[in-house]
Amino acid sequence: MAEFHEILGYEVIETLGYGARSTIYAVRNKAGDSFALKRVVKTSPSDQRYIDQAVGEHEVAIQFDHSLLRRSLRLYKQRQVIRISEVSVLMELIDGITLERFKITGHDRLKNLVDICAQIAEGLDAMHAKGYVHADMKPKNVLVDKNHKIKIIDFGQSCKVGSVKERIQGTPDYIAPEQVQRRPIVPETDAFNLGATMYWLLTGKHVPTLIPRGKAGVTIRSDERPIPPAEFNSNIPPALSSLVMDCIETDPVHRPRKMEQVVDRLDIALTQLVRSNGCDLSSQSSTKRHVG
């Protein structure tokens, strides 16, 4: 059951989830249109960063008009005296579940996974074209519908290309070295985050990062490298395995520089995949998209 029957004039349909100081609801306006509404409440001075993050997420998201990026529609601010005590962000409602929970199964599992990753890369390319880096790409920040179509969400840590953040931001199992070391955040940062995501999707394991989950403050050895995905599963195309390993290179200069390159290499992986299965490539969908 939702906490409220109505918020800001919108009827609450259900509670979709919770975050740090936030709750996301499915809501409906008087015309019958459905949306997602993220409500962030400040209960102490230390919560100001959550308010700032929600406002920043909206300001980033309204820069985009792309089918693979969640649209942000309106920001509401509520004040106590002169200070903002609560913000609500009205967003596109998406009928899907997170990639973290989505089960990709069946004979075409790898093919579908390649296509999903190509969609993510295309969405990130659209962000980069606008001058922004997502900076927190992970399975939880991708929604997938029943037709395997995706939507990238949560721009709370997104920033302008080249930004140097005041504090470490990112998710431990997917965070790039430059994020931990507070160096400039660049498109190659998203390549690392996406590579770590693909590694988990293919192997069920996480790549070693400078702050692996549950081991804050632990620094990995510079020579510590994960096992290539193809060594876990011989059905994984060599092109896909090598792409993942290139994406998670420690030095950003050794990663793919553009998401267009990632999509191209995923297309090669798909070709290898269908050929190894004895399929006619002409009958298969391609990951090739218009990016750049």
N, C-alpha and C positions, 0 to 999 in steps of 0.2 A: 504494500500500500504506500502511496505517496504521502509525504508529510503535509502537503497542502492540497486544497481543491483548486486554488487559483493563485497565480503569481503574475503581477504586473498586467492583469487583465487577461492572461492566458489560462485556459483550463488545463490542469495537470492531468495527463493520461496515465503516466507511470513514472517511476524512478528508474533511470537507466544505469546509474553507477555513481561511484564516489571517488573523489580525489583529495588531495591535501586542501583542507578547508573548503572544498567545493562539492556540489551535488549536481548531477546532470539529469534533467527531466525531459520526457517527451511531453510536449504541450500542443495545444490547439487554439487557434484564434477564433473569433466569432464567425468568421467566414468559413470555418471548417478546415483551414490549412494547418498542416502539422509541421512542427519544428522541434529542434533540440534546444534546451535552455540550460546554460551553465550558470549556476548561482554560487558566488564566492562571498563568504561572510567573514568580516574581520572581527575577531573576539579579543585580540590583544595587540599592542604595538608591533610585536614581532610578526604578526600576520600581514603586515603591509606588503611584503614581497609577493604574497599570493594575489593580492589585489593588483599590484603592478604587473604581475605576470599575465593575469587575465586580460588586463587592458592592452598590454603589449601583444598578446596573441591575437586579439581582435584587430589591432592596427596593422599587423602583418597580414592576416588572412584577407582583409578587404582589398589588398593589393592584387589578389589573384582572381582570375575568372577562367578556371580550367576544370574539366570534368573529373579529373583525378585528385583534386584538392578540395577539401571541405570548405564550403562557403560560410563566411561569417556575415550576418545580416544587420545586426544592430547591437549597440552597447547601451546598457542602462546603468546609471550611477545613482546610488542613494546615499544621502549624507545625514550625519548627526552633527548638528551645529554647522561647522564649515568643513569638517573632515569626511572623506568618503568612508563609509562603514560597510558598504556592500556593493558589489557589481554583478550584473547578469548579462550574459552574452547570448544573443539569439543566433542560432546556427542552423544550417541545413540538417534535417533529420535523415539518417541513413539506415536503410534496412539491411543490416549485416552484423557480423561478429568480428572480433579482432583476429588477426592472422595468428596470434598466439594461441587462440582456442580453436581456430578453423582446422578441420581435419581434411588433409588432401590425401585421398586414398584411391585405390583401384589401379587398373592397368596403365592409365594415362597420368599417374601421379606426378612423375618427373616433368612431363610435358606441361601439365597444368601449373606446376611450381615455376617452371621457366617463364611461362606467360605472366604469372602474377608478379614475378620479380621484374620483368620488362615493363609492366605497367607502373610499378613503383619507381623505376629509373626514369620513365617518361615524366611522371609527376614531379620528381625532384629536378629534372631538367627544366621544367616550367618555372619552378621556384628560382633556380639559378639564373634563368633568363631575365627575371625581375630583380636580380641582385641580392637574393636571400639564400641562406643556407638553413635547412631544417634543423640540423644539429642534435636531433634525438630520434633518428630513425631506428625503429625496433619493431618486432612483431605486434606489440600492443598498440602501436600508433598507425596501424593499417587495418581498415575495415574491409571485409570481403563479403560479397553477397552470394546468393545461391548459384549465380551464373559465373562465379569466379571473377567478377569485376570488382576493382578495389577503389578505395578512397583513402588518401593520406590525411590524417587528422593530427591535432595537438601541435600547434605552432608556438607553444608557450616558451620554448627555448630557442626558437628561430631568431636569426639575426642577420644583419647586413654582411655581405661577403667581406672578409678581412677584419671583422670585429675581434677585439681582445676582451674577454669577459672579466669582470671583477672577481668572480669566484668560479670554482670548478662546477660545471653543469654538464649533465649527461647521465646515462644509465650504465652502471658498472660493467655489465656483461657485453656492452656494445660500444662503449666510449672509446674515442680515438686518442692516441697519445698526446696530440696537440691540445686536446680539450683538458686533459689532466695537467699538462704543463703550462696552461694558460697562454698558448701561442695563438696567432690569428686563426680564426675559423673560416675555412675555405670550402669550395665544392668538393675537394678531395676528402674533407671530413665526412661528408655525407657518403662518399664512396666507402670509407672504412665502416661506418655504421651499417650501410647496406650489405657490405661483405660479411660482417659479423652476423647480420640477420640471415643471410643466405646460408652461412655455415651452420647455424642452428637448425634451419629448416631441413637441410640435407643430412645432418648427422645427429641431431638431438643433443649436441654438445655446444658449449660456449668457447669462443676463442679466448686465450689469455689476454687480459688488459692490464693497464697499470693499477687499476683498483677493482679487481674481480669482486663480485658480490660476496658480502660476508667477510671480506678481507681488506677492509679499508686501511690504507697506509702501506699495504704490501706492494713492493715493486718487483715485477718479474725480471728475470735475467734477459739481457738484450739478445741472447741467442735462443731464447725459448720460442719455439714455433709450433703451431698446431699441426696435427697430421692432416694432409690434404684430403678433402672429402672423398675422392675417388678411391683412396685406400680403405675407407670404411665400406664402400659399396661400389663394386666394379661396373654397375649399370650407370653410374654417374658419368656423363660425357667428359672426356679430358678437357675440352674447352671450357666447360662449366667449372670444373675443379680448379683449373689454372686461373680463371677469372676471379673466383672467390679468394684465392691465395694472393693475387695481385691487389685486390681491394683492401686486404687487411695488412698490407705492408706497413711497417712502422713509420717510414719516411713518406710524407705525402707526395713527394716528387716521383715516387715509384708506383703510385696508384694511377688508375685511369683518371685523366684530367677532366673529361667531360662525360656526362651521363649518356650522350649519344654513342660513345665508345662502348659503354656497358651494354646498351641495347644491341649494338652490332655484334658483340661477342656472345650475347645470349642467343641471337639468331643463328650464329655458327653452332652453338651448343645444341640448339633444336635440330639443326640439320644432322649433326652427328647422332642425335638420339633417335630420330626416325629412321635413319639408315641402318643403325645397329639393330633396330627392331624389324627390319625388312619391309618398311612402309614406303609407300609412294609419297614423296615430299609434296608433290603438287596437290595432294588431297588433305594436307595438314595446314592448319592455320600458322601463320608466321608471326614472330614477335616484332617484326620490322614495323616501325611507326615513324611518324613525322616528328622528329625532335630537333632541337638545336635552335 
